[in-house]
């Protein structure tokens, strides 16, 4: 059985799937992509980035100095992309199971609901 990914992890990897981002950019983009349902806190983000780096899912892309402060950009690794892809497939399968069961509840039955999506 595959364990599910924590929601902050899912959104961090999702944001990094398209391009490297720095911390504040990650926070803003996760909020945007989730229609403001997810609001990463700085402490949560940096603890997750440390853990994800140790797991080989993200890595440091570059560091810039902006207004005298270091700004670190992170990128998704191939291993991170594979983990995100597996989680997206798991979520799709869960959503499909729920859709079929809801259709059955409405009186269409699982076979009809499955055929309707084909």
C-alpha positions in Angstrom: 0.0 0.0 0.0 1.3 3.4 -1.0 1.1 6.1 1.7 -0.3 9.4 0.8 1.8 12.5 0.6 1.2 15.3 3.1 -0.6 18.2 1.6 2.2 20.8 2.0 4.6 18.4 0.3 2.1 17.9 -2.6 1.9 21.6 -3.1 5.6 22.3 -2.8 6.4 19.6 -5.4 3.5 20.9 -7.6 4.8 24.4 -7.6 8.4 23.3 -8.3 7.2 21.0 -11.2 7.2 24.0 -13.6 10.2 26.0 -12.6 12.6 26.7 -9.7 11.2 29.0 -7.0 12.4 30.8 -3.9 10.6 30.5 -0.5 8.2 33.4 -0.8 7.5 32.6 -4.4 6.6 29.0 -3.3 4.2 30.3 -0.7 2.5 32.6 -3.2 2.3 30.1 -6.0 0.9 27.3 -3.7 -1.8 29.7 -2.6 -2.6 30.7 -6.2 -2.6 27.1 -7.6 -4.9 25.9 -4.7 -7.3 28.8 -5.1 -6.1 30.0 -1.6 -7.0 26.7 0.1 -3.4 26.1 1.0 -1.4 28.8 2.8 2.1 27.5 3.6 3.7 29.1 6.6 7.4 29.9 6.4 8.4 27.5 9.2 6.4 24.7 7.6 7.9 25.5 4.2 11.5 25.5 5.2 11.2 22.4 7.4 9.6 20.6 4.5 12.2 21.8 2.0 15.0 20.5 4.3 13.2 17.1 4.6 12.5 17.0 0.8 16.1 17.8 0.1 17.3 15.0 2.4 14.9 12.6 0.6 16.3 13.7 -2.8 13.0 15.1 -4.0 14.1 18.8 -4.3 17.5 20.4 -4.5 19.0 23.9 -4.4 19.0 25.5 -7.8 20.8 28.7 -7.1 21.2 31.4 -4.5 21.0 35.2 -5.2 21.5 38.2 -2.9 18.5 40.5 -3.0 18.5 43.6 -0.8 21.4 42.2 1.1 19.6 38.9 1.9 20.2 35.4 0.5 17.4 34.1 -1.7 17.6 30.4 -2.3 15.8 28.9 -5.3 14.8 25.2 -5.2 14.0 22.9 -8.0 12.3 19.5 -8.4 14.5 16.5 -9.0 13.6 13.6 -11.2 12.9 11.6 -8.1 10.6 14.4 -6.9 8.8 14.4 -10.2 8.3 10.7 -10.0 6.9 11.0 -6.5 4.6 13.8 -7.5 3.4 11.8 -10.6 2.6 8.8 -8.3 0.7 11.0 -5.9 -1.3 12.6 -8.7 -2.2 9.1 -10.0 -3.3 8.0 -6.5 -5.5 11.1 -6.1 -7.0 10.5 -9.5 -7.8 6.9 -8.6 -9.4 8.1 -5.3 -11.5 10.7 -7.1 -12.7 8.2 -9.6 -13.7 5.7 -6.9 -15.7 8.5 -5.2 -17.3 9.5 -8.5 -18.4 6.0 -9.2 -19.9 5.6 -5.8 -21.7 8.9 -6.0 -23.1 7.9 -9.3 -24.3 4.6 -7.8 -25.9 6.5 -5.0 -27.9 8.6 -7.6 -29.3 5.3 -9.0 -27.0 4.9 -12.0 -25.1 1.9 -10.7 -21.3 1.5 -10.9 -21.3 -0.1 -14.3 -23.3 2.7 -15.9 -21.2 5.3 -14.2 -18.0 3.8 -15.4 -19.3 3.4 -18.9 -20.5 7.1 -18.9 -16.9 8.2 -18.4 -15.6 6.2 -21.4 
